[in-house]
Amino acid sequence: MIIFGTKGYLYQLAILTLVCGQCGNPSAHTLRKRVTKFTLFFVPLFPFSTKYLTQCTFCGAEQQVTKEQADQLQTQSVSGQGGPGGQGGPGGQAYGQSQQHPYQRP
């Protein structure tokens, strides 16, 4: 007896700020890669389907994009992270670092 089937894998490639085509809100979108692999005896052998998707975190709408569009969005997210000071995140600080605000009198 031969046991075969498929298994799906989901990879998150980037988080982008885009205007959603469904709800019209400028919100965070996740760029994901969905790969379906053929399995033989529960061992994944080779991928036979690869899809790229963006999902709005506000309304949950998904939109399928091409590989070229996904590559372009991913390079924009990497190059767009350089803020003041050369680091990504709010105010140019890397994620995980605490922001220190000097005390100012009103």
Backbone bond lengths (Angstrom), bond angles and torsions (degrees), N, CA, C in turn:
res aa  C-N    CA-C-N  psi(-1)  N-CA   C-N-CA  omega(-1)  CA-C   N-CA-C  phi
1 M - - - 1.435 - - 1.536 109.12 -
2 I 1.326 116.14 134.77 1.467 122.54 179.12 1.526 108.12 -110.17
3 I 1.324 115.54 128.71 1.462 121.37 178.59 1.521 107.55 -107.23
4 F 1.343 116.28 121.20 1.453 120.81 178.50 1.513 109.25 -138.72
5 G 1.330 115.65 164.59 1.454 120.63 -179.77 1.515 110.84 177.88
6 T 1.335 115.19 -155.03 1.461 121.33 179.23 1.515 109.64 -134.06
7 K 1.317 115.37 158.17 1.453 121.99 174.81 1.518 108.17 -141.88
8 G 1.313 116.42 136.24 1.457 121.54 -178.86 1.512 112.15 -100.74
9 Y 1.309 115.51 143.04 1.460 123.20 177.11 1.522 108.18 -125.88
10 L 1.333 116.33 140.94 1.457 121.52 -179.25 1.525 108.04 -124.92
11 Y 1.335 115.90 121.99 1.460 122.15 -179.86 1.521 109.30 -115.45
12 Q 1.328 116.96 130.37 1.459 120.62 175.22 1.516 108.13 -91.50
13 L 1.336 116.37 119.19 1.459 121.59 -174.93 1.522 112.72 -92.46
14 A 1.342 117.32 -39.52 1.468 120.17 -176.44 1.521 109.48 -163.36
15 I 1.322 114.34 164.12 1.460 121.52 171.22 1.519 106.37 -120.66
16 L 1.324 116.13 123.72 1.463 122.47 -173.39 1.523 110.23 -122.15
17 T 1.310 116.80 155.04 1.467 121.53 171.83 1.521 107.60 -103.08
18 L 1.330 115.43 111.40 1.461 122.31 -177.99 1.523 109.56 -133.89
19 V 1.318 116.06 164.41 1.461 121.19 172.48 1.524 107.29 -89.40
20 C 1.319 116.29 123.91 1.459 121.58 -176.61 1.528 110.07 -71.30
21 G 1.319 116.46 135.22 1.456 121.55 177.08 1.511 112.94 -75.44
22 Q 1.338 117.30 -19.49 1.465 121.60 -178.55 1.531 111.73 -87.71
23 C 1.345 116.48 -54.76 1.469 119.40 -175.23 1.530 112.99 -100.32
24 G 1.338 118.36 -16.06 1.455 121.83 177.07 1.514 114.47 81.67
25 N 1.329 119.03 7.01 1.459 122.07 -179.48 1.525 110.82 -90.84
26 P 1.323 117.59 138.42 1.466 119.13 171.64 1.532 108.25 -77.36
27 S 1.309 117.15 109.31 1.456 121.03 -175.58 1.525 110.23 -144.90
28 A 1.308 115.46 175.35 1.460 121.18 178.80 1.527 109.38 -73.17
29 H 1.301 115.55 139.42 1.466 122.82 175.94 1.527 107.66 -125.73
30 T 1.318 115.85 139.33 1.455 119.76 175.18 1.515 108.66 -96.14
31 L 1.317 115.93 134.58 1.461 122.36 175.56 1.518 106.22 -99.21
32 R 1.337 116.27 119.13 1.460 121.19 -174.60 1.517 111.28 -125.37
33 K 1.318 114.40 151.77 1.463 122.42 176.25 1.527 106.78 -117.84
34 R 1.327 116.79 122.32 1.461 122.21 179.71 1.529 108.65 -108.97
35 V 1.330 116.48 117.45 1.460 122.56 -177.78 1.527 108.66 -116.09
36 T 1.326 116.75 129.22 1.458 121.97 174.99 1.516 107.91 -109.50
37 K 1.343 116.02 125.45 1.466 120.94 -177.28 1.528 110.50 -114.46
38 F 1.316 115.31 145.48 1.459 122.91 174.22 1.523 108.25 -77.99
39 T 1.336 117.27 133.74 1.452 121.23 179.64 1.518 110.70 -118.99
40 L 1.301 115.46 144.48 1.463 122.92 175.19 1.524 106.69 -128.87
41 F 1.322 116.42 118.96 1.465 122.82 -174.26 1.531 110.45 55.02
42 F 1.324 116.38 43.49 1.465 125.55 176.30 1.529 113.21 65.92
43 V 1.325 118.04 16.80 1.460 122.61 176.92 1.524 107.91 -108.56
44 P 1.347 118.25 117.93 1.465 119.63 178.43 1.522 110.53 -66.87
45 L 1.348 115.51 127.11 1.458 119.72 -175.82 1.521 113.40 -103.36
46 F 1.329 117.35 -55.09 1.461 119.30 -177.31 1.527 109.23 -151.15
47 P 1.342 116.65 148.66 1.467 119.73 177.34 1.521 110.37 -77.81
48 F 1.328 116.54 139.50 1.466 119.04 175.16 1.516 112.08 -123.53
49 S 1.334 117.94 -3.02 1.458 120.64 175.84 1.527 108.76 -148.74
50 T 1.329 115.75 129.32 1.459 121.55 176.00 1.519 108.32 -132.74
51 K 1.337 116.50 126.10 1.461 122.00 179.52 1.522 108.81 -129.95
52 Y 1.321 115.06 147.07 1.453 122.20 177.21 1.519 107.96 -114.66
53 L 1.351 116.84 134.36 1.456 122.24 -175.81 1.518 109.97 -135.44
54 T 1.331 115.50 150.51 1.452 121.19 165.97 1.521 106.76 -116.35
55 Q 1.337 116.55 139.88 1.455 120.87 179.56 1.515 109.14 -128.66
56 C 1.320 115.31 128.19 1.463 122.29 178.42 1.528 108.48 -73.83
57 T 1.338 117.26 130.91 1.456 120.24 178.85 1.526 111.73 -82.08
58 F 1.323 117.94 -9.92 1.466 120.89 179.57 1.522 110.91 -85.45
59 C 1.348 117.37 -52.43 1.468 120.37 -176.29 1.529 113.24 -109.21
60 G 1.331 117.82 -12.96 1.459 121.28 178.34 1.516 115.15 84.94
61 A 1.328 118.02 6.06 1.469 121.16 -178.78 1.526 110.00 -70.55
62 E 1.335 115.83 137.67 1.463 121.76 177.52 1.518 110.02 -108.24
63 Q 1.326 115.48 144.64 1.455 121.23 176.67 1.516 107.94 -135.02
64 Q 1.318 116.32 129.75 1.454 120.53 178.90 1.524 109.29 -81.90
65 V 1.342 116.38 136.35 1.456 122.27 178.45 1.527 108.23 -124.99
66 T 1.323 115.71 161.50 1.463 120.36 178.79 1.534 109.68 -79.89
67 K 1.314 115.80 167.99 1.463 121.01 179.03 1.522 110.71 -62.40
68 E 1.327 116.62 -40.05 1.463 120.44 179.71 1.524 110.83 -63.97
69 Q 1.344 116.97 -42.99 1.456 120.46 178.26 1.526 110.67 -64.51
70 A 1.333 116.91 -39.95 1.467 120.78 179.18 1.524 110.52 -64.25
71 D 1.328 117.35 -42.15 1.466 120.77 177.75 1.521 111.17 -62.68
72 Q 1.331 115.71 -41.34 1.462 120.27 179.69 1.532 110.60 -65.47
73 L 1.331 117.65 -43.42 1.463 120.90 178.82 1.521 110.91 -64.85
74 Q 1.312 116.77 -37.54 1.458 120.43 -179.56 1.526 111.16 -68.33
75 T 1.329 118.22 -39.97 1.463 119.88 178.01 1.526 110.79 -69.40
76 Q 1.334 117.31 -33.54 1.463 119.93 176.39 1.528 110.53 -65.85
77 S 1.333 117.23 -38.06 1.463 119.35 -179.52 1.517 111.01 -68.93
78 V 1.330 117.96 -35.15 1.458 121.03 179.24 1.516 110.39 -72.06
79 S 1.341 117.42 -44.96 1.460 119.89 -178.66 1.521 111.71 -75.37
80 G 1.314 118.50 -23.84 1.455 121.79 -179.20 1.508 114.26 -81.65
81 Q 1.344 118.54 -4.56 1.453 120.39 -177.94 1.511 112.85 -81.71
82 G 1.308 118.94 -14.04 1.462 120.74 -178.30 1.510 110.85 -76.39
83 G 1.315 117.37 99.75 1.446 122.00 178.49 1.511 109.58 -100.28
84 P 1.338 117.36 -156.96 1.454 119.60 175.85 1.521 109.87 -62.31
85 G 1.296 117.77 131.79 1.450 121.23 -177.60 1.523 112.57 88.82
86 G 1.318 118.52 -5.19 1.443 121.61 175.79 1.514 114.91 81.72
87 Q 1.335 118.41 8.35 1.453 120.56 -179.34 1.514 109.42 -117.54
88 G 1.331 116.13 155.06 1.455 120.10 179.73 1.506 111.04 -82.86
89 G 1.308 115.89 177.91 1.451 121.07 177.24 1.510 111.34 98.48
90 P 1.328 116.37 179.31 1.456 120.14 -177.85 1.522 111.42 -70.57
91 G 1.290 116.05 129.18 1.450 121.76 177.65 1.513 113.36 69.45
92 G 1.328 117.81 17.94 1.445 120.37 177.74 1.515 114.27 85.41
93 Q 1.333 118.40 6.45 1.442 119.85 179.59 1.513 109.92 -98.13
94 A 1.317 115.99 145.14 1.455 120.75 178.32 1.521 109.59 -70.07
95 Y 1.312 117.16 153.66 1.454 121.39 179.62 1.516 109.62 -65.72
96 G 1.311 116.06 141.83 1.447 120.58 179.69 1.519 113.02 96.27
97 Q 1.319 118.64 -15.60 1.450 121.22 177.68 1.518 109.07 -90.62
98 S 1.313 115.58 142.38 1.456 118.42 178.79 1.526 109.56 -80.71
99 Q 1.319 114.53 143.97 1.454 119.09 177.27 1.510 108.73 -94.18
100 Q 1.316 116.72 130.89 1.456 121.43 179.77 1.510 108.43 -108.58
101 H 1.305 115.61 123.37 1.459 121.44 178.30 1.527 108.50 -108.45
102 P 1.325 117.96 127.19 1.457 118.72 178.23 1.539 110.14 -68.18
103 Y 1.312 115.38 146.54 1.466 119.04 178.98 1.529 109.42 -70.57
104 Q 1.334 115.85 130.64 1.452 120.65 177.99 1.513 108.52 -124.52
105 R 1.290 115.65 135.58 1.463 119.98 178.29 1.501 109.79 -80.42
106 P 1.315 117.50 140.79 1.478 119.82 177.87 1.502 113.36 -70.57
